[in-house]
Amino acid sequence: MTSYALALGIVASLVGAGAAYSAQGAAQGNASQPDFSPDNITGWVALNYGDRFVQPPSGAGPVTDDPAYPFVSNQASTATGQQPTFHISDLNNPILQPWAKDELRKRNEHILSGKPGYSTQASCLPLGVPAFVLHPVQPLYFIQSTKMVLMINQENLDVRRIYLNVPHSAPVIPSWFGESVGHYEGDTLVVDTIGMNDKTYIDNFRTPHTNRLHVVERFRMIDGGNALEANVHVEDMGAFTAPWNAIQRWRRVEQGPMFERICSENPANHFNHDMEPIPQDDTPDF
């Protein structure tokens, strides 16, 4: 058995017990605390196929599409007949350090030369933080207890572990998702994440970052519990000129228990893209 298969079994067990686990957390916690998934069928799908952050009402914001190259999603292409496109980043965003801007420029040139610009999701790689909340189409699930919150993307069953009411480790060992600690402030789950390695990206534009990245997310339900909103605060003076903020929103869906969607068990490069090889291994882990 591979370590992935073992991990999948553990996640499946947790999801199957999600309703009881969440109810236990609500019973032992404060009644005002949000219950993001009160059963094992409630998930959250990003609004407008949200693979990009929404700009904040004011102040420095995330990298967005270059207005000279409007983005056309597969869904918009189906509705309008327009040719779908890849994201071309706006290099005029003042948050970018010169080296980070240069990395985005290389990707833009790669795409504009006629080559594909798929996100790292196509290579079965972990999305990291904060890009974890930018998965389009596939729902996001929560499992809550008094000591931990699990966030699970149905696509590839990536899991983030948020440890509640504890400080960060000293030191924090860098990893794909970093170390997330959290607490509730009334109806809001506040998540503080540090310790990310520099192998992931901030977003689906492939905005780079350093291991100094520090992310604070604030999750709360809005619209009478029919929508979920995350306000994201990003600091990394190694990659950005200033802290900046962004927003992500989801709609509630009740489509049944989470599906098994295992990217790494099907590692064929169907898209023939050359920006990133798909990890493969011919031998089991143990």
N, C-alpha and C positions, 0 to 999 in steps of 0.2 A: 504494500500500500504506500502511495506517495504521501508526503506531508500535506500536500494540497487536499488529497482525498480525505485525510484525517480531519483537517480543518473544516472541510465542507460538512462532514458528519456532525461536528460540534455545532456549527452555525445552524444546520438544519434542526438539530435538537432544540436550540435556543429559540428559533423562530416558531417551532411547533408549540413551545410553552410560552409564547409571547404574551398571550392574553393574561395568563395567571401571573407571570412575572411583572407585567406592567401594573396589574391591579394591586399586587403586593406593594409595589413602590408607592402607588397613590395612597393606599391605606396607611402606610407607615410615615408618609411625608405630609407636607402641608397641603391642605385642600386647594389652595390657590395655584399650586404647581401644575404646569401643563401636562396633559397625558396625550402625547403625540400619536400613539398607536394603541388605542384601548382594546384592541383585539388583534388577531393574527391575519386580518385581511385588509387593514387600513394602511395605505402607503401614500406617498406624495410624488406627483409628477411635475417637473418644472414647467412653469407657464411659458407659452410661446416657444416650446422646444428649447428651453433656456440653457444653451451652451455658452452664453455670455453673461457677464455681470451687468446689472442695471446701474446706471449712474446715480450717485446720491443727489439729493436736492441742491446741494451746494458744496463747494470745496473740491479738493483733488479727488479724482476718480480713477477707475481702472482703464486699462487699454481697451479701445473700441475699434470698430471697423473704420478703415479709411473711407471718407465720404466719396472719394473719387472711384472707389471700387465697391459699390453696394453689394452686400451679401445676399445671396439667394439660396435658401435652404431647400432640401429635397421636398419638403412639404409645400413650400411656396412654388417650387417648380411644377409640382403636380397640379396645383390650382391655377397657375397662370401660363404654363407652357414655356416659361423662361428657362434658360440653361442654369442649372445649379452651379454654385461657385464655392470656393474655399475662402476662409477669412483672410483678409489682407489688413494687417494692423496699421493703425494711425500712428506714425512715428513722431507726430507733433505733440504728443502728450508730454507735458513738462515733468512728469514724475520719473522719467526714465534716465538712469545713469548712462553715459556714453556707451559703455560696453554692452549694456542690456539693449539699448537701441540698435546697436550694430548686429546683435544676434537676431532681433526681429527683422531687420533689414535683409539679412541673408535669407530668412524664411520667405519674406515677401518676394525676393528675386527668384527664389526656387519655384514658387507657385506661378509667378508671372512669366516664367520661361516655359510654362506649359506642363510642369510636373505637379503631381498631387501634393496636397498639404493636409493629410489626415492628422487627427489628434492622436495622442498617445494611447487612447482607448483601443485603437485599431491594432496596437502592438501588444495588447494584454498586460500592459504595465500599470502599476498602481498610480492613481491620479495625484496623490499627495493632498496637502492642505494649502490653500483653500479650494483648489480645483475639484475636490471631492464633491462639492455641492453643484457642480456644473455638468453633471451627467444628463444628457438629453434623453427623452423618450422613456427610459426605464425608471421605475419608481424607487424612491428612497424610503426605507423602513427604520423605525426606532424600536428598541427594546430598553425599557427603563426599570431600574431597581433603585434602592436607596443608596447604593454604593457605586453604581456604574450605569452609564448610558451607552448602548451600542447603536451606532449608525451603520446601516447596511445598504449598499447599492445592489439592486437586483442583478445588474450587469456584472458578471464575474464574481458576485458575492463578496466584494471588497468590504472589509469591516473596520470601522474606527471605534476605539475604546476610549471613553471619556470617564475618568475617575473623579468621583464627586467629593467635594469638601476636603481635599488634601492638597498640600503644596507640590510644586514640581520636585522631581528628584534632583539630587546634587551629586555628581553631575548628570545631565541628561545625555544618554547615548543616542547619536543621530540615527534616524530611521526614516522609512518612506512616509509614514504618517506623523512622525514626531511623537511627542508626548502631550496629550490633551488632558487638562484638569478642568473641572467645571463646578458650577453651583447654580442654584435657582435664585433669581431675584423676582419674587412674585410670580407672574405668568411667563417669565422669560428664562430660558436656559442659556447661561453665559459660559462659553468655552474658550479657554486660553491654551494655545498650542505653540510650543517651541520644539527645538531639537530635530527639525527636518533636515534630511540630507539635501544635497544640491542636484539630485538626479531627476527631480520632478519639475513641473512648471506651474506657474501661478494660475494659468487659464488655458483655453483652447487656442489662443494665439501663439502659445509656447513662449510666453513671457518668462524669462529666467529669474532665478533668485539665488541667494547665497545661503549658507547654513546659519546666518544671523536672522533669518526670517522669523517673525513673531506675528501670530494671527489671533485676533479675538473675534469670535462670532457670537451673535445674540439671536437665538431662535425663539419665535413666539407665533402663536396662531392668531390669525386675523379673520375678518369677514365671518364672524360667528363660528369659527372653527373649521370653516370650509377651505381656508387657505393658510399657508405657512410662509413666514417671512424670516429671512436671515439677514441681519445687518453685519457686514464684515469689515473689520479694521485691520489694515496691513501695515507693518513696519519692517523695513529691511534697508538700512542705510548703505549696504553693500551693493544693492541693485537699484534703489530708488532715491530720488532727491528729497523726498518728504513722505511722511505717512499719508495714506489715502484710504478712502472708504468705498464700499460697494454694497449692492443689494442683490439678493436672489429670492425668488418667490416660487411657490409650488401650489398646486390644487390638490385637494383630497381625492383619492380614488379608493374604491373598495372592490378590488378585482379578484379576491381570493388569496390564499397563501402564496408566499413568494415562490417564483419558478426557479429551477436550477438552470442557470445560464453560464456555462463554464468555458470561458475563452481559452484558457491554457490547455484544455483537452483537445482543442481544434486549432493548432497553431499554424495553419497554412496561410501563406501570404497571398490571399485572394486579390488584394488590391495592387500588388506589384509595386508598392511604394518603397522608396530607397532612403527615407529620412531616418528610419529606425528599424533594425532587425527585430523579428519576433523571437523571444527567448525560446529555446528548444533544448531538450535533454533526452538522451537515448537510454538512460539508466534510471532506476527508481532511487528515491532519496534514502531508503533503508529497506 
